[in-house]
Amino acid sequence: MRMIYPCLAAVLLLVLTATGGLASMTQFAGSWTNVDASTRGITNMDISVMGSNAKVQAWGKCHPTDCDWGTVQAQAFAPGVSSNLIGGADTLIAVFDTSFSQTTLVIKPNGDQLIVDSYDRFLDNSGRSNYLARYTFQKAAPGGATPAPGGETPGPGEAGPGETGPGDMGPGDTGPGGSTPGSTPALIDLTGVWQCDDGGIYYVRQLGTTVWWYGERDPNTPSWSNVMRGSISGGMINAEWSDVPKGSVMQNGNLVLQIVSNNELVAVSKTGGFSGSHWTR
Amino acid sequence: MKIVLSMVAASLLLLISLSTCSASLAQFAGDWNNVDPNTGGITKLSIAVSGASANVHAWGKCHPTDCDWGSVNAFAFAPDVSSDLVSQAQALMATFVTSFSETNLFINAQGSQLIVQSYTRFTDNSGRSNYGSRDVFKKGSSISAVGTIAEIQPLQKYELQEILPIKRKVVYS
């Protein structure tokens, strides 16, 4: 008799554990917040579930409020072809498309959290690498998850799909779902004197969405000096540059610069032998 | 002397471990066998790499020989938007489409193995549930078992699945 109770307890524990680990559609439902408050990728998700259907709305890091990527229909997956999706779904896949990128989110529950693998693929031949980022989300506090409306306009260093994640903080060109994360942020003003990791000084002027600069190694007898003209779109500057004969080097090419903030630029694509990669002021 | 030898050994160990951990596109290349010989899903993968491009060829469980799913171009993913894909790719995504389903493979390198998460979505309104599976692959000898097109069957053994040819088409292009 003594042996029966431990056995029963063990079975009960096993059943409880198994039940706790069981997946279902409802466990995805709700408002979710990235546990990393300083993420530059996806900040929040709202997942609504009806039967075996799920919709995912996502927000990317933006300033002053996060960017709304819009809502997409997600696909639910169960462990087996004959599983019941409503009671057994253990993965959602949601795909966000923009004019220049495609972001595939693979969403899995992990206890009371969600693990989200974000596969970002660029379609714009910008030279940026496709990248994979992993985020952990927890249930948002009531009333605390969904960013305030009107946050579609990203400030510098913020993101739409395909523009988020490690090392990539520019706003999206056009966020799906009607938001316009790619619209030129009014807050960006790059005009000023900048330093670069190539040792040069850059004199930048921004006129609307157009950016000009004159850069040189030193003001007296520079080994190189160049001019640039670019246009701002989606938190990036697509530009052409050319050396000019104050210096002796004569090269030219294209640049794609990411506007990390009003005080920081990062080159994500360079041609023509441009050496600088990081500008600050 | 003992200390020097210990330090050399530790450095060597660190170097080896770092080499194992560092990702690159090349580490995906080769023929891979599912470590589960009784799998009902993908049995083998053959991955070819050229520069920053990868091509994935897959075989599914069939009788008497495995079914050839064909090969598709895969997309490589680095840890960062400014990473070099060739030297730092950490995942591949490949999509196989049939007339009745779409299967996405998310392939991650882990040590000397590949972790493959497979998600199959049915597009034929058959009522079958979309399903996912996770398989581990290890480097194998050359692939020899190839089925004919008439033998191609769905990814797992289930009653409602049908025998249809595989289309060689990439969805994400």
Interface residues (C-beta under 8 A of the other chain):
Chain A: Q75 A76 F77 A78 P79 G80 V81 S82 S83 N84 L85 G88 D90 T91 I93 Q102 T104 V106 D117 Y119 D120 R121 R128 S129 N130 Y131 L132 A133 G165 P166 G167 D168 V266 V268
Chain B: F75 A76 F77 A78 P79 D80 V81 S82 S83 D84 L85 Q90 A91 M93 N104 F106 Q117 Y119 T120 R121 R128 S129 N130 Y131 G132 S133 Q156 Y158 L160 Q161 Y172
